[in-house]
């Protein structure tokens, strides 16, 4: 059953890392993107990007005229923010991690970020197990309901 094998694969096999240095070439040094382009690229609002700026999660490089522009490093950070938010993390949980990965981060900040990473990994792993349990139960119930239909019950 091919569909059952799909569920057995390691969850991380489908993860795509924005900072992956694989076969995709890096963008030209100094490439800048407008706030509108970045918003479209990540399917977020300009207001969300401004909010990330105000919270110190991303740093707008400068303006070209009246347009806010971002670099590719900001895009890496935005991708992490979006992944974290989809996983249920708050911006206040994401912030210290991003602060810790800054080149000028203090040793205390790095330690705090590392500890927070481990705590969040544990929390997300527990949530993943709960999701797996719920999916297994739903698959079982689907099989049960399908067998009922096979015994003379109504069909779709």
C-alpha positions as a printed NumPy array, in Angstrom:
array([[  0.   ,   0.   ,   0.   ],
       [  1.806,   3.096,  -1.208],
       [ -0.305,   5.476,   0.871],
       [  0.618,   3.676,   4.09 ],
       [  4.337,   3.91 ,   3.242],
       [  3.982,   7.659,   2.817],
       [  2.999,   7.932,   6.471],
       [  5.987,   5.876,   7.6  ],
       [  8.593,   8.229,   6.111],
       [ 10.643,  10.414,   8.39 ],
       [  8.852,  13.767,   8.77 ],
       [ 12.071,  15.672,   8.174],
       [ 12.602,  14.122,   4.729],
       [ 10.238,  16.687,   3.211],
       [ 11.612,  19.743,   5.037],
       [ 13.182,  22.363,   2.805],
       [ 15.592,  24.702,   4.546],
       [ 15.853,  28.215,   3.211],
       [ 19.512,  28.42 ,   4.189],
       [ 20.337,  25.132,   2.472],
       [ 23.475,  25.484,   0.379],
       [ 22.476,  22.633,  -1.905],
       [ 22.269,  22.875,  -5.696],
       [ 20.268,  26.139,  -5.676],
       [ 22.722,  28.991,  -6.262],
       [ 22.792,  31.813,  -3.731],
       [ 21.332,  35.128,  -4.899],
       [ 23.785,  37.796,  -5.985],
       [ 25.457,  39.601,  -3.102],
       [ 23.625,  42.762,  -2.179],
       [ 20.315,  41.747,  -3.767],
       [ 17.488,  43.751,  -2.233],
       [ 13.764,  43.082,  -2.322],
       [ 10.923,  45.528,  -1.824],
       [  8.469,  45.013,   1.013],
       [  5.807,  44.238,  -1.598],
       [  7.931,  41.527,  -3.228],
       [  8.789,  39.952,   0.121],
       [  5.126,  40.054,   1.197],
       [  4.104,  38.28 ,  -2.017],
       [  6.973,  35.801,  -1.79 ],
       [  5.876,  34.638,   1.675],
       [  2.149,  35.291,   1.278],
       [  2.075,  37.637,   4.261],
       [  0.876,  41.203,   4.577],
       [  3.115,  44.224,   4.561],
       [  1.731,  44.959,   8.   ],
       [  3.037,  41.607,   9.263],
       [  6.507,  42.449,   7.921],
       [  6.385,  45.851,   9.607],
       [  5.322,  44.121,  12.838],
       [  8.337,  41.791,  12.577],
       [ 10.525,  44.869,  12.128],
       [  9.077,  46.667,  15.149],
       [  9.645,  43.559,  17.275],
       [ 13.247,  43.372,  16.077],
       [ 12.774,  40.004,  14.36 ],
       [ 13.905,  41.352,  10.992],
       [ 15.882,  44.441,  10.139],
       [ 15.009,  46.457,   7.125],
       [ 18.283,  47.302,   5.424],
       [ 17.255,  50.713,   4.16 ],
       [ 14.822,  52.458,   1.89 ],
       [ 15.009,  53.082,  -1.802],
       [ 12.896,  56.197,  -2.138],
       [  9.822,  55.484,  -0.029],
       [ 10.089,  51.704,  -0.424],
       [ 11.342,  49.494,   2.383],
       [ 13.836,  46.968,   1.082],
       [ 15.061,  43.704,   2.581],
       [ 18.026,  41.457,   1.941],
       [ 18.102,  37.684,   1.531],
       [ 19.178,  37.235,   5.154],
       [ 15.877,  38.823,   6.158],
       [ 14.075,  36.311,   3.943],
       [ 15.746,  33.449,   5.835],
       [ 14.493,  34.947,   9.081],
       [ 10.995,  35.517,   7.684],
       [ 10.854,  31.902,   6.51 ],
       [ 11.761,  30.74 ,  10.032],
       [  9.136,  33.043,  11.559],
       [  6.446,  31.69 ,   9.236],
       [  7.416,  28.061,   9.875],
       [  7.413,  28.709,  13.607],
       [  4.023,  30.423,  13.508],
       [  2.548,  27.531,  11.49 ],
       [  3.863,  25.164,  14.16 ],
       [  2.098,  27.202,  16.843],
       [  5.031,  29.186,  18.2  ],
       [  4.497,  32.753,  19.335],
       [  6.595,  35.669,  18.164],
       [  7.846,  36.059,  21.743],
       [  9.197,  32.492,  21.538],
       [ 10.705,  33.021,  18.1  ],
       [ 12.362,  36.342,  18.973],
       [ 15.042,  35.083,  21.39 ],
       [ 16.06 ,  32.363,  18.945],
       [ 16.538,  34.861,  16.141],
       [ 18.416,  37.169,  18.506],
       [ 20.713,  34.278,  19.443],
       [ 21.66 ,  33.544,  15.835],
       [ 22.689,  37.131,  15.127],
       [ 26.388,  37.461,  14.411],
       [ 26.811,  39.923,  17.286],
       [ 24.81 ,  37.876,  19.819],
       [ 26.193,  37.693,  23.333],
       [ 27.113,  34.348,  24.877],
       [ 24.155,  34.693,  27.276],
       [ 21.797,  35.291,  24.357],
       [ 23.149,  32.237,  22.538],
       [ 22.689,  30.089,  25.663],
       [ 19.131,  31.379,  26.129],
       [ 18.326,  30.72 ,  22.469],
       [ 19.776,  27.214,  22.642],
       [ 17.787,  26.376,  25.785],
       [ 14.618,  27.75 ,  24.235],
       [ 15.239,  25.708,  21.072],
       [ 15.454,  22.512,  23.11 ],
       [ 12.285,  23.376,  25.051],
       [ 10.375,  24.101,  21.848],
       [ 11.685,  20.942,  20.182],
       [ 10.38 ,  18.915,  23.127],
       [  7.025,  20.693,  23.015],
       [  6.618,  20.206,  19.269],
       [  7.683,  16.551,  19.52 ],
       [  4.94 ,  15.959,  22.111],
       [  2.438,  17.694,  19.839],
       [  3.608,  15.561,  16.909],
       [  2.972,  12.386,  18.915],
       [ -0.527,  13.577,  19.809],
       [ -1.19 ,  14.245,  16.119],
       [  0.098,  10.795,  15.154],
       [ -2.176,   9.197,  17.765],
       [ -5.197,  11.141,  16.507],
       [ -4.391,  10.25 ,  12.884],
       [ -4.075,   6.567,  13.773],
       [ -7.453,   6.66 ,  15.501],
       [ -9.072,   8.415,  12.539],
       [ -7.598,   5.861,  10.125],
       [ -8.97 ,   3.073,  12.3  ],
       [-12.42 ,   4.69 ,  12.381],
       [-12.321,   5.242,   8.618],
       [-11.565,   1.538,   8.126],
       [-14.383,   0.622,  10.501],
       [-16.841,   2.877,   8.692],
       [-15.716,   1.581,   5.296],
       [-16.276,  -2.005,   6.424],
       [-19.79 ,  -1.078,   7.569],
       [-20.533,   0.24 ,   4.108],
       [-19.156,  -2.962,   2.613],
       [-21.702,  -4.998,   4.653],
       [-24.701,  -3.494,   2.903],
       [-24.576,   0.027,   4.223],
       [-25.148,   3.127,   2.114],
       [-22.53 ,   4.211,  -0.399],
       [-21.318,   7.703,  -1.279]])
